[in-house]
Structures are given as C-alpha cells and as structure tokens.
Amino acid sequence: MDHATANLTEFITDLVVPHQRCNVNIISDHITMLDGTKMKKQHTRKRRAHKSTTLNRREYAQLGLNTLPTKQMKYEDALPLNNLWKGYVREHLGLREGDQVPQVHDSRYEEFSKQLVKMDLHGALLTVIQSKCKTLEGLCGICVMDTKNILKLLGIDHRIRSIPKSECVFGLQVGNMEFTIFGQHLNIRPAERSVKKIKNYVEPFI
C-alpha cells in the first residue's frame, strides 16, 4: 500500500465511530487514486480544430479552378455546349415550337422574365448590345464561365473575353425569339441566382 492510499485509509477510518473502527475493512484494490489536482480548464478536452471541407478563394486560385486556358480553347469546342444549352433553356422556360415571347401586358410576362433571369448561362450565345464601355458593344460569344460579376465569352476568333455584368445589356436568341437582359439582374453567382427572389424592377443605367 503506497503512501497516498495509506492516508486515504486513515482518513476513512477516522470517520467511523471509535468502537467500530476495528471492523473497518478497506480493500486497496477498490480504491482508485487520481494523480494530482488539476483545474477545471485542464480537465476539459481541447476541441479539435475541424478543417473546413470547402476551399477558400486562395485555394481556388492556387488550383486554377477560377481560370480558363486562354489559348487552348476553340470556338468549335464550345458549340456542343451551346446545343445542350438550347435544349435546357426550352425546358427551363417551358417553350414549345411556335411560342412567342410574352408581351408586357401579358399575365405570363412577369413570371417568364423572372425565369429568364434565373436560368444558367453556361453555353448561351450572348451579344453585348449596350455598355457603358463602348468598346464592349457588339462583342459576341458563347458563355464559358459565369461568376458573380463577370461573364467570360468565347468568341468566334477563339479569344476569351471577360465582360462585366453590371456595365452591360445582353441579348440572346432562342429559335425565333430574341431576349434582352440587363446585366444588373445577373450580378450574383449562378447557384444563388437560381433561388433568389428577383425584384420586379431594376432601374437600368443611363
């Protein structure tokens, strides 16, 4: 029996009335001693720092996930994506052969315009029809990347151009229908735009 256990046995024995102390039988194997005294903070387990499973912006940049090869991509390589987008947009907008774009006075106009803004533009053939920067007007290409503030268009000359959304008005065509979209409506990430409540009216720039 070590010193610590002997002291505990003596302490417990002293708690018993004197004439019963001779009957006290303490089994040392049933005594568990804690080594030393620690503060409450020392007893608490340190929480492990849970590493986030999502990549931050710096890691995205290091892996090159937000960049596109500027010379390797050809306009012809994006045409299959454009064909897929045509089928997607018809399904998304519920378009059928011979349908016409709803007019402003049509009851379907408001809902149709909201769905138009919410659609994914990857693969869409877009044209800049108006811009604060006049050098951007007339640029046309297939959208190969849609970020929060930028649309990257792959032109027929095999060049990728970054077009700021908020500065431009875009035009696109589906079959015999032509649409005009203000870039201010698109100024949000595609995944968030698809579920965001669209305002009924956004004042166009002058």
N, C-alpha and C positions, 0 to 999 in steps of 0.2 A: 504494500500500500504506500503510495507516494505521499509527499508532504501535503499537497492540496487536498487529496482525498481524506487524509487523516484529520485535517482541520474541519472539513465538512462533516465528517462523522462525529467529531467532538461537538460541533455546533448543534447538530440534530439531537444528540443525546442530552444536551443541556436544556432542550425544550421540553423534555419529558420530566414528569414529576419524579423527585429523587427516589422514592421507594419502588418505582417501576423501571428505573434505568438499567438494572441488571438484566431485564428481559428484552432489551432492545437488541435486535439482530440486524445489522446493516450489511447487505451483500454488496461488496465493492463492484461486482460485475454489472450491477443495476444502476450504477452512478455514471452519468455522462458529464464530463467536465468541458466547459468552454474555455479555450485558451485566450486569456487576456480579456480586456474590456474594450469595446470599440464604440465609437459614436454612431448614432443612428445613420448618419450620412455615409459612414464607412460600410455599414451593413447593406445598404441599398445597392443593387446591381446597376452597373453602368449600362445605360441603354446603348445598344449598338447603333451606330450611325447607318441608317438604311440608305444605301445608294440609290438614287433615282434611276428608274429603268428607261426614262426618256432622255434623249440627247438635248443638250443646250445648244444655243446658237453657235458658240465657238466650236463645239464638236461637229456640228453640221458643216461648218466651213472647212474644218480640217479634213473631213471625209469627202469633201467636194460634192455634197448632196444638193447644194443650192446653186450649183453651176452646171452649165451645159457645154459640151465641146463646140467651139465656135467654128471650126473648120471641117470637122468630120461629118457633120450633119448635112444631108442633101434635101432639097425640097421634095424630090420624088419619094424619099423615105417617109415623109410625113403625110403623104396622100392616103395611105391605108387608114391612118388615124383620123383623117378628115372624113373618110367614108363611114367609119364607125360612129363618128360624132353626128353625122346626118341622121342615122337611124336612131341614135339616142335622143336627139332633140325632138324628133317627131313623136317619139313615145312620151317624152317628158311633157311636151306641150299638148299632147293628145291631138296631133294634127292628122288629117286624112287627105287623100288626093282631092284636089279642087277646093280645099278650105281657103278662106280669105282671112286676112288679119282683122280682128275686131276693131271697129271704129270707136272713137272716144265716147260717143253716145250709147254704144252697145253695153248691155249689162255685164258681158263677159270681159270687157276691156280691162278693168282694174285687176281682176284675178289673173288674167292672161299676162299682163305686164309684170306682175309680181313673180310669176313662174319663170318668165323670160329672164329676169334679173338673177334669180336663184340658180339657174342652170350652170353646169360645169362647162367651161370654155375651152378645155384642152382638146384640141383638134378642130376648133372652129376657124373658119376663114374670115378674118376681120380686116376692115379697112378703116383707117383714121380719116373721118370726113370733116372734122373740125378740131382745132387745137389752139391753145394759147401760144404754142411754139409753131410757127407757120411751116417750119422745115419738116414737121412730122406729118402734115396734111398730105393725104394721098398714099401714104405707106400702107402696104397690104401684105398679109402673110398668115400662115397657119399658126395658131397659138400652141406653143410647145411648153410653156410654163406660165402658171397663173399664181402670183404671190399676192400679198396684201396690197401693195401699192404699184406693182409692175406687171405688165403683160409682155411676155417675150414672144415675138413673132418671127417665124422663119419665112423669109421672102423667097420669091422665085429665083433670085440671084444667089441663093444658098447662104445668105447672111442672116444672123440672128440679131434683131434689134429690140432694145428694151424701151417700152412705151409706158410712160407714167399714166396711170388710170385717171387721176383727178384732173388732169390737164386736157383730156381729150373726149371727143364724142366718137363712138364707134358704130360702124354699120356692118351688118351681116345679112346673108341671104340664105333662105331655106326654100328650095324649089322656086316657085314664082313669087314668094313672099320676101319682102325686104324689111328689116328691123333696124331701128336706131336706138342705141343705148348710151346714156350718159355715163361716163366713167366714174362719176361720183357715186353712182349706185353700186358700183363694183368694188369700191375701196375697202375691201375686207377679205380675209382669207376664204378660199372657196368652201372649205368644210364648215366654216362658221356662217357663211353667206346662205348656204342651203337651208339653215334652220332659223336664221334671223328674221325678225319681223320687219318687213320692208315698209318704210314710210310712204304715205300716199303721194307725197310731192317733195321733190328736192329741187331747189332753185338752181337752174342752170347758170353757168358762168357767162360773163359777157366779154 
